[in-house]
Amino acid sequence: MPELRFDDRVAVITGAGRGLGRAYALLLAARGAKVVVNDPGVSMKGNDMDAGPAQDVVAQIRAAGGEAIACTESVATPAGGQAIIDAALNAYGRIDILIHNAGTVRGAPLKEMTQEDFDTVLDVHLRGAFHVVRPAFALMCAAGYGRVVLTTSIGGLYGSYNQANYCAAKGGLIGLSNVIALEGAAEGVKCNAIVPAAVTRMAEGRDTSVYPPMSPELVAPAVAWLAHESCSITGEMLTSIAGRVAKAYVVETRGVYQSAWTIEDVARQMDAISDRRDPLILSPVPNGHAEHIGYSFDMARKGGADSQ
């Protein structure tokens, strides 16, 4: 296979000053992309801005012969999101790739989580995605080409203790990714979500001594492929953890049809309702929403003899 490159492509990567975002920026730049390294350099809780991390990544890219600029605006506000996309337009005249990786963590038990901690995390992860996607998506559609990669997590898929804000935001990003993929399908714009895991600042305080190798560089190739013009999927999720790359899906059991239900019927039928054999897998694109409804309606139309 020929080397997959990003020559003449412009990529905006949020949270690119450290960790996963830094690995993405370095890889895309090494393959020819012009990169907007966005990172306000805040702490994991979103405090104490520092331009150093973004500037350091830019310096490393330029030292290797690549092209990059730093942008320290925050994704947490609409104005900040617009400024990040404007930085790409002002420097390079276009945007082809958007990777939203920025994130903060403010963990607490649900019973103790404050409204401020909940909102602050959503402002960066979920609302932050919208703040950069909205201006970028319109430009991509007008150009007839775009690649968007949003970052969800295993917490967004399965939950995690003391992370209600983080998990809610990451779950919401799956829905946003699906809408971008649906609305971008006819416009040449593809969107997928990455479910990454790596030892970064987010792992501080954990005993990682028994972990297998989990560097950000192990995740970066999967993200780069999702950002490449040859990417063949949209509206999907790739997981990448400790060298394992896989697809994650939303699946349904086949379910049970009855023409009428009581509470007791639901209880009696729960084993059949929960039967995971021959699951129903629906993809957002071209129209999993309609397929879900159509399958259910068809089951009702054919349900002359109630399923027991």
N, C-alpha and C positions, 0 to 999 in steps of 0.2 A: 504494500500500500504506500502511495506517495505521502510525504510529510504533509500533515494538515496545518495550514498556515492562515494567518489573519492579516496578510498584507493589505494595506489601504483601508482596513476596518478601524473604526473608532469605538472604543469600549469605555463605558463608565462603570466603575466598580466602587460601591459604597463599603465603608469599613475596611478599606484596603491598606491601612497603615500597619496592621499587625495580623498575625495568625492566618486564618484561611484566606481572607481578602488579599493579604500581601502575596500569598502563594499564587492566587489567581492572576494578580496583576503581573507578577514576574513571568509566569508562564505565557500569558497572552502576549506580553511585550516581546519575549524571546522568540515568539512565532510571528512577529511582524506587526502586531496591533499598536495603534496609538492609544495610550491609556490615560484616562482621567482618574487619578488616585484620590478618591474622596475619603477623608477621615478627619474629624475635628480633634482626634487624639484624646478623647475623654477617658476617664476611668470606667471600670465595668459598671458602675452605678450611674454613669452619664455625667460625671462632674469633671472639673479641672481640665479645660481645653489646652491642647498642646499641638502646635503645628509640626513638631518634629517628626512623628511617625510617617506622615504622608510625604514630607519632604525627603526623608531618608529613602523611602521606596523609589521616589522619582530619581534621586541621585544614583541609586543602584541600577535602575533601568537605563539611565543615560550613560553611565559608565560602561555598560555592556553594549552600547551602540543603539539603544532603543529610543523611542519617543514617548514622553509622558509629561504631564503637568500635575501639580497638586491642587486640591480644592478642599478647604477646611470648613465648608458650610455644613450645617447639620440637616439631616433628613427629617428631623422632628417637626418641622414647620413647612407649610406650603411654600413660603418664600425661599426657604433653604433648599427644598427640592427643586424648585425652578432654577435657582442659582447654580445648582450642580449640573443640570442639563445645559444651562446657558454657558457654563464653562467649557463644555465640549464643543458647542457651536462656535463660541468665540475663538477657540484655539484651533479647531480642526474643520469647522463648517458642517458637521454632521454628527449623527450618532447611529451606530449599527447594533451595538450590544449594550445591554444594561444588566448588570449583575448586582442584585440587592443583597448585601451580606451584613450590613451594619446591624449591631445589636447591643443591648445592655442587659444586665441581670440585676434584679432586686428581689431576691428570694425571701419568702416568709411563709409560715403556715397560713392556710386560707383564713382561719379564724382571726389571724392577727394582721393580715395584709392591709395596708392603708390604701385609700383611694389614690393618693399621690403616686405610690409605688406601682399600682396597677396601670394608671394612665401613662406614667413616664415610660414604662416598658412598651406599651402599645404604641406610643408616639414614635418610637424608633423602629420597631419591627414591622408592625402592621400599617399604621398610618404613614410611617416613613416610606414604605413600599409604594403606597398610593401617591405620595408627594412627588416621587421621582418617576413613577410609571405614567402618571397622567400626561405630563408634558412630553415625555419620551415617546409614548405610544402614538400620539398624534403625528409626530414627526416620522416615525417608522412607517406608519400607514401611508402617509403622503409619499414617502420614498419607495413604497412597495417592498420593503425588506426590513426585517428586524429580528433580533434574538433577545429574549428576556429570560433570565434565570432568577427565580426567587428562592429564598432559603427558608425551608421549614425545618422540622427536627423530629427526632423520635419522641420528644415531648409533645409535639403537636399531633403525632399519630396515636400515642399511647398514654400520654400524661406523665407527670413526674411530681414527686413529693415536693411541697413547698415552692412550687413554680406556677401557680395559677395564672399569673399575668403572662409569663413567658409562653406557657402552653396554649393559652387562649389566643395569643398573637400568632403563634406558629400555625395553629389550626386555621385561623382566618386567612393566612397566606395561601393555604391550599385552595380555598375558594376563590381568592383573587387570581391566582395563577390559572385556574380553569376558565375564568371569564376572559382573561387576556387571550388565552389560547382560542377560545370560541370566537371572540370578536376579531381576532387577528388572522384567522384561518384563511379568509378570502383576500387578505391584504398583504400576504407574504410575511407575516409576523408570527413567529413561533414562541411559545412560552412553556417552560417546564419548571418544576421545583426540584431542588436538591435537598436531600436529607443527610447532612454531613455529620461526621463525628471525628474529632481530632483533639490532640492534647494541645490546648491553647490557654490563654488567660482564664477562660471559663472553667478550666479544670483545677484552678488554684484551690488548695485546701483539701483536695482528694488525694488518696494514696494511689498513684498511677504506676507504682513500681512493678505490679504484676500485669500491667497492660502489654499487649503486643505492640509492635511499632505502629504509631498512630499520628504521624506527622501530617501537617496540612498539605504537604506535597503529594501525599497519597490520594487526597481528595481532588486536587486541582485538575487532573486530566479528565475526570468525568464532567466537571463543570465546564471545562474548555470545550469538550465535545458538544455539550448542550448549547454552547454559545457559537458554534461553528456553522457555516453555511451548509455543511453536509449533514447536519443533525436531521434525523429522519422521523423524530417523534415530536408531538406537541400535546400539551394537556396531561402530561404524565409526571411521575416522580421517580427519581433515581436515588437510592441510598448508597452511601459510601462510608464504610467504617473499617478500619484496620486492614485495608487491602481488599475488602469484599465490596463489590459493586453489584447491586440488585435493583429490581423494580419493586415499588410498593403500589398496591392497588386498594381501592375501595371495592369490597365485594358484598354481595347479598346472598343469603340462602334463597332457595327457590320459593319458599313460603308455602302457606296453606290458604286455600280459598274456602270461604263459607258465604252463603247468601245473607246470613245474619249471625251476629256474635253476642255472646253474653260474657261477663267477666269470667265465669266458670269455664266457658269454652276456651278462652285464651290460656287459662291455667292448664286445662286438659291437653291442649294442643302444643304446649310449649316445646316439648321434645321434637315434634315434627317441624315446628316453626324454626327451631334451632339447628336442624339437620344440615351439616356443612358439605354433604356429598353433592357433587355436581353444582358448584356455586355459580352464581350469576355475576359476571364481571362486565361492567359497563364503563366505557371510556368517555371522558368529557367531550372529546372531539371524535366523530363529527356531531353527536348529539345524545350523550348518555342520559340527559334529562328527559328527552322525549322517549328514549328506549325504555327507561324505567317506567314511565307512565304507560307506554304501549304494552309492555309485558304484563303489567298489572291489569290493564283493561282487557287484554286478550284472555288472561286467566279467568276474569269475571265472565266474559262472554262464553267461554267454553265450560263454565262451571255448572252445567245443568245438574250433574250429580255432584253434590257438595263433596269436597276433599275432606277426608277424615283422617 
